Amino acid sequence: MEFCFQTPDAILHDLLDGVPFPRMACLRYTQPTPPPIWDVGPRVREDLQRSGMLSGIRPGARIAIAAGSRGIAQLPAIVHAVVASVREAGGDPFIVPAMGSHGGATAEGQREVLAHLGVTEESAGAPIESCMETVEVGRTPDGTPVYADKPAAASDGIILVVRIKPHTAFRGEYESGLAKMIAIGLGKQVGAAATHARGFGEMARMVPAMARVALERLPILGGVATLENAHDLPFRIAAVPADRIMAEEPRLLADARTAMPRLPFDRLDVLVIDRIGKNISGDGADPNVTGRYPTPFASGGPEVTRQVVLDLDDASMGNANGIGTADFTTLRLARKMDLAATYPNSLTSTVPGPVKLPMVLPNDRMAFQAAILTCHAVNRPPLVVRIKDTLHLDEMWVSEALLAEVDGNAAVAVVDGPACIQFDERGDVTDLATAGGYR
């Protein structure tokens, strides 16, 4: 389901053409962060052996390996290593998508999401059993039903493959990670809906409550969790047996929080993001980086007066979740937005804000100008930052007025400019992906 509309160009030109642009400089940002693990396969296999979670696998036992929809670094290699380890232990592994309502809440859609993340039957070395059918495995003390993927529930064992990191919409001891995949990911669309029904204000309570029920009733062996550094590369692999998940995950979350990426500024008038997408963040752009959260139950990051999003990454398959946290976007992005791919996650999470359309401008130039016009920078130059996306902060573009803030900061170096922004004949930045956008 797609839509098409026109914007009133003439009146917008009258209002915006005279808005001046600040000169911008290209910065190289080297945020201190733990060193990455480049070859994750051997580390995964070592940690699985050390954890002991494979020791009880009987010959021929069917073991479900649950993989989610997040763009986890080296996910295909991690899944392949888990498959190989299970097979060496005598098990018969298969992959199940554990991603709640993502992929348009369809079995084929979820298989396609895995493929876009690089997880296929060929890469994993195991079959993928994707379906949306679930079974109810129990209820929480308040009566909330707990669901699980039917093939996984019928298996002899379940191993979760996840990334642990701060969530984008709530705060608690268990945010994005093992407990959440158990409660929401394995529960498919109905499980995700049951968890979100009370809203994100209750999520910090619902996730562990539902995970505890599932841990008691499902054949969960444990999980392989990664922690990623500021460059979104794994710096730790943790194989956590099922009986240690609830105790160990809060400590792992705290470690992940200290390593997460951050912008080197506390306050901005305008933040411009070249692209968003579900492959970049569950919210299109990570609110932990932008400071723009879809609910009032999470906080952190810079204070941003106006946010601009220029494009939707093709790998997001039309899912523009998160566009609603922006103030301005482009007609190019709006035309790429597939409503059928975008709306199911919002309806399931009960949070409509992230899929609302912001003001749609004909091109990048007008989106920039609209943000500058409305950012309340009166009698002073605006504080503007432009980033490729929230996964890539090693290079960014900042207005001249921000250079004084990074003077003397050893993590930041000016590599080009300041200079004027260049646009093509359509009014779009000449190169969205590299420093070539500024000449």
Phi and psi in degrees as a GROMACS rama.xvg file:
@    title "Ramachandran Plot"
@    xaxis  label "Phi"
@    yaxis  label "Psi"
@TYPE xy
-125.201  165.059  GLU-2
-137.429  161.815  PHE-3
-142.483  136.98  CYS-4
-152.927  166.949  PHE-5
-111.123  154.765  GLN-6
-110.851  150.164  THR-7
-77.0629  84.449  PRO-8
-59.4216  -43.7743  ASP-9
-60.6685  -50.3223  ALA-10
-66.2867  -33.0529  ILE-11
-67.9762  -38.0627  LEU-12
-61.8751  -42.2335  HIS-13
-59.4765  -39.2789  ASP-14
-82.8144  -30.1582  LEU-15
-112.492  -23.4276  LEU-16
-59.593  -27.7945  ASP-17
-87.1123  -2.01435  GLY-18
-74.0186  121  VAL-19
-78.7514  153.352  PRO-20
-100.854  141.927  PHE-21
-75.0101  153.383  PRO-22
-71.8583  145.138  ARG-23
-122.25  146.445  MET-24
-118.515  145.454  ALA-25
-89.7759  126.857  CYS-26
-110.872  143.968  LEU-27
-101.077  123.213  ARG-28
-116.083  117.003  TYR-29
-113.006  86.2988  THR-30
-73.1269  129.423  GLN-31
-59.3373  130.216  PRO-32
-161.329  155.562  THR-33
-60.4281  145.778  PRO-34
-67.4316  147.491  PRO-35
-81.7433  161.899  PRO-36
-94.8608  114.649  ILE-37
-81.9429  -36.8122  TRP-38
-111.047  92.2026  ASP-39
-79.2064  -25.7841  VAL-40
-53.6865  -56.4055  GLY-41
-59.8695  -35.7742  PRO-42
-67.3557  -40.4478  ARG-43
-60.6354  -46.0229  VAL-44
-66.0049  -40.0399  ARG-45
-62.8679  -46.0916  GLU-46
-67.1859  -36.5516  ASP-47
-62.6049  -43.0749  LEU-48
-63.5353  -43.6663  GLN-49
-65.8652  -33.7711  ARG-50
-70.238  -26.2355  SER-51
80.6081  2.89582  GLY-52
-72.0385  -14.8312  MET-53
-93.9561  -6.62873  LEU-54
-66.4554  -24.7215  SER-55
-93.9907  6.55406  GLY-56
-72.9792  124.358  ILE-57
-83.6176  153.873  ARG-58
-56.0861  127.741  PRO-59
81.999  0.614921  GLY-60
-62.9709  134.506  ALA-61
-82.8298  118.643  ARG-62
-115.715  119.446  ILE-63
-86.642  127.75  ALA-64
-107.511  112.399  ILE-65
-90.1836  119.636  ALA-66
-119.641  138.306  ALA-67
-99.0187  -165.963  GLY-68
-100.823  0.30114  SER-69
-76.9359  151.498  ARG-70
-82.3094  68.2828  GLY-71
-72.6895  133.521  ILE-72
-60.4997  133.072  ALA-73
59.7344  29.5474  GLN-74
-55.8901  -45.5749  LEU-75
-59.1558  -39.7565  PRO-76
-67.7401  -36.5473  ALA-77
-66.9411  -47.8092  ILE-78
-61.5509  -42.8656  VAL-79
-60.1634  -41.438  HIS-80
-66.5874  -37.4844  ALA-81
-66.5453  -43.9134  VAL-82
-57.6963  -48.3384  VAL-83
-62.4141  -39.5081  ALA-84
-66.0719  -41.4517  SER-85
-64.2361  -42.3067  VAL-86
-65.8362  -39.8775  ARG-87
-63.7654  -29.7922  GLU-88
-80.7536  -0.559084  ALA-89
100.775  -0.949965  GLY-90
-85.3909  167.987  GLY-91
-114.459  93.9822  ASP-92
-81.7215  150.082  PRO-93
-145.967  158.138  PHE-94
-100.801  137.151  ILE-95
-123.857  133.824  VAL-96
-69.5122  126.403  PRO-97
-119.573  78.8561  ALA-98
-139.004  29.6703  MET-99
55.3286  -119.655  GLY-100
-99.4697  4.69661  SER-101
-67.076  168.891  HIS-102
70.4543  30.2965  GLY-103
68.7635  15.5204  GLY-104
57.7498  35.0774  ALA-105
-126.425  154.809  THR-106
-63.6233  -44.7007  ALA-107
-67.7375  -37.6837  GLU-108
-61.3856  -39.1615  GLY-109
-71.7151  -34.9091  GLN-110
-63.1235  -40.2365  ARG-111
-66.647  -37.4448  GLU-112
-60.2661  -46.1733  VAL-113
-58.6185  -42.5195  LEU-114
-61.9639  -40.9809  ALA-115
-64.9679  -26.2198  HIS-116
-86.0052  -0.280117  LEU-117
92.1162  5.15718  GLY-118
-99.2656  106.957  VAL-119
-127.026  171.831  THR-120
-61.3159  -33.8578  GLU-121
-71.5594  -45.0988  GLU-122
-68.8734  -35.4007  SER-123
-81.9439  -28.2773  ALA-124
75.8833  27.6344  GLY-125
-155.58  153.973  ALA-126
-70.1607  154.198  PRO-127
-107.947  125.3  ILE-128
-111.871  97.4728  GLU-129
-107.321  121.766  SER-130
-152.376  161.956  CYS-131
-102.381  3.51216  MET-132
-75.8512  138.057  GLU-133
-130  168.453  THR-134
-126.83  146.165  VAL-135
-82.8989  125.492  GLU-136
-104.097  -9.25793  VAL-137
163.05  -173.537  GLY-138
-136.93  148.897  ARG-139
-75.701  168.499  THR-140
-56.4235  -26.7142  PRO-141
-90.418  6.93362  ASP-142
92.3204  3.35564  GLY-143
-70.7686  126.534  THR-144
-71.6282  144.678  PRO-145
-113.801  124.239  VAL-146
-112.357  160.582  TYR-147
-146.639  146.775  ALA-148
-49.3857  129.028  ASP-149
-61.7465  -47.9729  LYS-150
-61.4696  -38.2315  PRO-151
-66.2461  -42.7894  ALA-152
-63.8747  -30.0168  ALA-153
-86.6751  -2.95134  ALA-154
-78.0869  175.102  SER-155
-89.8941  -9.13316  ASP-156
-174.68  150.064  GLY-157
-127.667  131.91  ILE-158
-122.031  126.202  ILE-159
-92.0447  140.778  LEU-160
-118.09  113.22  VAL-161
-140.693  168.555  VAL-162
-115.446  134.611  ARG-163
-98.5883  125.695  ILE-164
-160.432  165.028  LYS-165
-60.3082  140.305  PRO-166
-77.0647  164.905  HIS-167
-97.3541  -4.32277  THR-168
-134.802  -5.46052  ALA-169
-156.381  166.057  PHE-170
-123.832  142.699  ARG-171
-179.161  -176.635  GLY-172
-71.3423  -26.3573  GLU-173
-126.092  112.694  TYR-174
-114.178  -115.166  GLU-175
-83.7041  120.644  SER-176
166.043  -146.465  GLY-177
-64.7167  -52.6748  LEU-178
-61.4749  -39.6957  ALA-179
-67.6339  -39.7062  LYS-180
-64.8504  -36.3883  MET-181
-64.965  -46.3393  ILE-182
-74.884  -40.8031  ALA-183
-109.368  -52.0577  ILE-184
-60.0995  -51.4354  GLY-185
-68.8238  -22.7814  LEU-186
-79.6471  -3.61925  GLY-187
57.5844  -155.184  LYS-188
-65.4365  -42.2285  GLN-189
-69.4425  -35.102  VAL-190
-69.3235  -41.0525  GLY-191
-63.1748  -41.1768  ALA-192
-64.0543  -42.0152  ALA-193
-64.0712  -38.363  ALA-194
-69.4727  -38.0082  THR-195
-86.6082  -7.61922  HIS-196
-56.1293  -34.839  ALA-197
-87.9397  0.209423  ARG-198
89.6378  166.652  GLY-199
-69.7381  -16.8391  PHE-200
-63.7468  -22.2056  GLY-201
-105.602  0.381761  GLU-202
-63.8786  -36.7818  MET-203
-63.1707  -24.6923  ALA-204
-89.7493  -41.1451  ARG-205
-67.9545  -41.517  MET-206
-59.1122  -53.5887  VAL-207
-67.7997  -32.7947  PRO-208
-63.5753  -44.5674  ALA-209
-72.2865  -37.1239  MET-210
-63.215  -38.2014  ALA-211
-64.5155  -39.4269  ARG-212
-62.6076  -47.3029  VAL-213
-63.657  -38.7445  ALA-214
-64.1207  -31.1899  LEU-215
-76.7772  -30.1273  GLU-216
-106.787  -20.1908  ARG-217
-103.708  156.158  LEU-218
-82.1212  52.5011  PRO-219
-75.8427  123.684  ILE-220
-85.1578  -32.4668  LEU-221
154.113  -163.01  GLY-222
-143.638  154.006  GLY-223
-107.343  112.021  VAL-224
-111.333  138.763  ALA-225
-110.516  148.904  THR-226
-115.914  133.747  LEU-227
-111.96  148.147  GLU-228
-86.9067  -168.948  ASN-229
-66.5996  -15.0663  ALA-230
-100.529  13.3985  HIS-231
57.668  42.3553  ASP-232
-119.96  142.975  LEU-233
-66.8153  129.49  PRO-234
-113.789  -9.8869  PHE-235
-148.303  140.711  ARG-236
-117.059  129.732  ILE-237
-129.85  114.087  ALA-238
-91.3997  112.145  ALA-239
-113.789  114.887  VAL-240
-61.1704  154.951  PRO-241
-54.6883  -40.1645  ALA-242
-75.5025  -1.60449  ASP-243
-114.059  -3.50292  ARG-244
-59.6482  -51.356  ILE-245
-66.9646  -27.3111  MET-246
-82.1027  -37.7097  ALA-247
-90.5268  -27.6158  GLU-248
-60.4218  -42.1985  GLU-249
-57.4382  -37.3252  PRO-250
-68.2701  -39.4535  ARG-251
-66.5125  -37.6725  LEU-252
-62.8017  -41.3075  LEU-253
-62.0333  -39.5816  ALA-254
-67.7268  -39.3851  ASP-255
-64.3819  -37.0799  ALA-256
-63.2238  -39.0755  ARG-257
-69.0748  -22.769  THR-258
-98.7041  -2.50973  ALA-259
-68.8012  154.62  MET-260
-69.8937  148.422  PRO-261
-143.549  147.382  ARG-262
-76.4477  149.346  LEU-263
-84.2251  24.7979  PRO-264
-134.806  143.858  PHE-265
-94.7146  -24.0446  ASP-266
-141.285  133.026  ARG-267
-135.164  144.085  LEU-268
-78.3739  -41.6267  ASP-269
-139.655  130.209  VAL-270
-116.66  120.675  LEU-271
-106.929  126.583  VAL-272
-115.665  121.685  ILE-273
-62.0973  -39.4472  ASP-274
-152.123  148.016  ARG-275
-122.492  170.763  ILE-276
170.076  152.537  GLY-277
-63.3546  -24.4355  LYS-278
-74.8081  -14.4788  ASN-279
-95.4599  -45.1236  ILE-280
-156.249  152.415  SER-281
-57.0674  -25.8164  GLY-282
-106.048  24.4058  ASP-283
79.7002  -53.9184  GLY-284
-132.816  132.133  ALA-285
-66.0889  114.497  ASP-286
-60.9397  -24.357  PRO-287
-63.5082  -22.4655  ASN-288
-92.6321  -43.8774  VAL-289
-84.6531  -22.462  THR-290
79.7836  2.72333  GLY-291
-103.087  104.922  ARG-292
-103.163  147.679  TYR-293
-77.4509  -12.7314  PRO-294
-137.081  165.316  THR-295
-84.3593  8.62775  PRO-296
-99.4067  10.3889  PHE-297
-139.476  154.61  ALA-298
-154.33  170.019  SER-299
125.692  163.002  GLY-300
89.8118  -176.076  GLY-301
-74.9896  160.64  PRO-302
-88.8839  116.435  GLU-303
-119.125  123.44  VAL-304
-76.1873  -46.4102  THR-305
-134.402  134.583  ARG-306
-118.783  135.955  GLN-307
-120.617  134.947  VAL-308
-121.057  125.607  VAL-309
-92.2541  -32.206  LEU-310
-153.373  163.914  ASP-311
-111.216  126.72  LEU-312
-64.5319  137.547  ASP-313
-60.2569  -32.5737  ASP-314
-68.0215  -12.126  ALA-315
-77.9851  -6.96795  SER-316
56.9844  39.8313  MET-317
83.7686  -4.87632  GLY-318
-81.4182  108.105  ASN-319
-102.873  27.6965  ALA-320
-53.9836  134.57  ASN-321
102.4  -14.2942  GLY-322
-61.6407  -26.1471  ILE-323
-68.3623  -13.9335  GLY-324
-82.7906  -7.68714  THR-325
-89.3479  159.682  ALA-326
-96.5816  -29.0594  ASP-327
-141.014  146.422  PHE-328
-145.216  -172.908  THR-329
-114.12  158.505  THR-330
-61.4876  -32.5232  LEU-331
-58.1041  -46.9728  ARG-332
-66.852  -44.7454  LEU-333
-58.1866  -37.792  ALA-334
-73.9374  -20.6108  ARG-335
-83.2363  -16.0088  LYS-336
-70.0126  122.921  MET-337
-101.875  110.339  ASP-338
-64.2372  -35.9731  LEU-339
-66.3105  -30.1112  ALA-340
-84.31  -24.4385  ALA-341
-88.133  -39.756  THR-342
-75.9238  -33.0437  TYR-343
-57.0836  -41.7578  PRO-344
-62.4906  -39.815  ASN-345
-67.6275  -43.6608  SER-346
-64.8662  -38.476  LEU-347
-69.0136  -38.8223  THR-348
-80.1723  -10.2756  SER-349
64.775  24.1282  THR-350
-122.548  97.4467  VAL-351
-77.7267  -19.3563  PRO-352
-53.1132  -45.1715  GLY-353
-64.6275  -13.6142  PRO-354
-109.762  5.8297  VAL-355
-71.0559  143.776  LYS-356
-81.0878  130.291  LEU-357
-77.4309  -173.977  PRO-358
-62.0357  129.65  MET-359
-102.696  120.624  VAL-360
-107.533  153.988  LEU-361
-62.7256  -29.2966  PRO-362
-156.251  177.876  ASN-363
-61.5983  -43.1268  ASP-364
-56.0296  -47.8788  ARG-365
-69.7808  -33.1262  MET-366
-64.8094  -43.5267  ALA-367
-57.2055  -50.903  PHE-368
-64.5829  -38.0688  GLN-369
-62.9587  -40.6744  ALA-370
-65.9732  -43.3244  ALA-371
-65.8451  -41.3739  ILE-372
-59.9761  -36.1509  LEU-373
-103.861  9.00411  THR-374
-88.5289  -0.305045  CYS-375
69.5466  22.7178  HIS-376
-84.9713  85.5412  ALA-377
-95.7644  130.248  VAL-378
58.4223  29.4943  ASN-379
-157.751  155.873  ARG-380
-71.1476  143.309  PRO-381
-72.7991  150.237  PRO-382
-94.6186  105.178  LEU-383
-123.038  135.578  VAL-384
-128.734  138.341  VAL-385
-123.396  129.912  ARG-386
-124.635  157.129  ILE-387
-66.8297  -52.765  LYS-388
-166.831  177.827  ASP-389
-81.1357  -1.44147  THR-390
-88.9284  -18.3326  LEU-391
-126.534  96.8912  HIS-392
-113.636  7.51864  LEU-393
-71.7587  -19.9  ASP-394
-134.65  134.373  GLU-395
-150.172  167.898  MET-396
-121.684  131.232  TRP-397
-131.003  149.985  VAL-398
-72.5954  157.127  SER-399
-53.7376  -35.481  GLU-400
-64.1164  -18.6656  ALA-401
-90.6444  -10.6369  LEU-402
-63.4201  -32.6824  LEU-403
-64.1722  -30.2021  ALA-404
-70.0337  -26.3295  GLU-405
-102.951  -1.35553  VAL-406
-61.7093  123.413  ASP-407
89.6485  -4.98326  GLY-408
-82.3568  112.735  ASN-409
-65.3113  -18.7264  ALA-410
-83.0451  -7.16094  ALA-411
-124.825  135.907  VAL-412
-137.114  137.001  ALA-413
-81.1234  123.396  VAL-414
-110.498  -12.5818  VAL-415
-163.596  148.291  ASP-416
82.1394  -166.662  GLY-417
-74.4878  150.958  PRO-418
-153.304  173.242  ALA-419
-78.0831  145.944  CYS-420
-70.5875  139.027  ILE-421
-111.012  134.473  GLN-422
-120.338  153.748  PHE-423
-86.3891  -173.203  ASP-424
-66.7305  -19.3665  GLU-425
-85.3372  -8.99981  ARG-426
89.3606  15.6447  GLY-427
-102.733  148.932  ASP-428
-56.9517  137.529  VAL-429
-64.9289  -26.6167  THR-430
-149.7  107.483  ASP-431
-72.4289  -18.3711  LEU-432
-101.863  -15.7184  ALA-433
-135.511  175.06  THR-434
-64.6644  -9.93062  ALA-435
-60.1478  -13.9686  GLY-436
-66.5871  -18.7196  GLY-437
-121.297  128.648  TYR-438
